[in-house]
């Protein structure tokens, strides 16, 4: 007995079709998942079996169960395949109509009690389903708003038993209703700043021309405060830009169910101890870094010389191309990163230079070492 379900794996921001094949045969009872699945995906065996039992459905105890995640050459990571695996096994054991299941994509993690949990990247998965001609996607209610943004009809199900009853035609889930959008918190307002005419003018020019801006001066002059106010004078995102930014934040798992669409220019301010992978993205299954999360928005690097030099040098490519390419043996992941860079720094290591109330105590050697932290190639990327 063989049955199939459709879901998607994420390679960077791109959804790749994954066909979940479940085969039941006579033999020594067992449950195996094949198809280049990582540890979290292999652990689906325990979640799926417990979820099926908790939903008061029949687990095929006298059968050997093999689940293949095709294509086998594509690495599968995470728990988003749980729902598709469970439904494929139930279809193979004839508890779910296979032809009805074939009309849907499925994405979601199973809890041990059968509840369906939301997963990151539901928006991208729904886009992949639409590209295959599938108009329905089974998902957790928290993921439904993301899925609807992709132009498919979300079928929100809270429990595996509810999904099975829906596929059998015994239950019609409540139609998805967009949640009441919570108001986004207002960014800091530049109008609150009194004085600082030259710095305010620099921010206005940076906002008007999408220029990269470097604010240098002694401590206490408001460099960070001014940098945080740049997003407040940027316009709202255009519809196409909003969907592009939403896709990135969905893959990163940053979307809130009450605000599924990102409308304001993103603002990111990573700590100076952040690694290169945290800034530009990376990891075993590449995920977007701070530079991509700031796409179409502002990336603030406070105390620029304190960042690791490799992390700063890695920003040169996206500042030039607006794209980050992360290569792995299994392929390449592309992340858009067309952001506006705002950086702040002191004029010297002791922070006394430029301060009328303090004297600089830095030696020439220390000043030279301080300046060497920033390459000329990086400094050339700043317009103001």
Secondary structure, 3 states (H helix, E strand, C coil): CEEEEEEEEEECCEEEEEEEEEEEECCCCEEEEECCECHHHHCHHHHHHHHHHHCCCCCCCCCEEEEEEECCCCCECCCCCHHHHHHHHHHHCCCCCHHHHCCEEECCEECCCCEEECCCCHHHHHHHHHHCCCCEEEECHHHHHHHHHCCCEEEECCEHHHHHHHHHCCCCCCCCCCCCCCCCCCCCCHHHCCCCHHHHHHHHHHHHHCCCEEEECCCCCCHHHHHCCCHHHCCCCCHHHHHHHHHHHHHCCCCECCECCCCCCCEECCCCCCCHHHHHCECCCCECCHHHHCCCCEEEECCHHHCCHHHHHCHHHHHHHCEEEEEECCEEEEEECCCEEEEEECCCCCCCCCCCCCCCCCCHHHHHHHHHCCCHHHHCCCCC
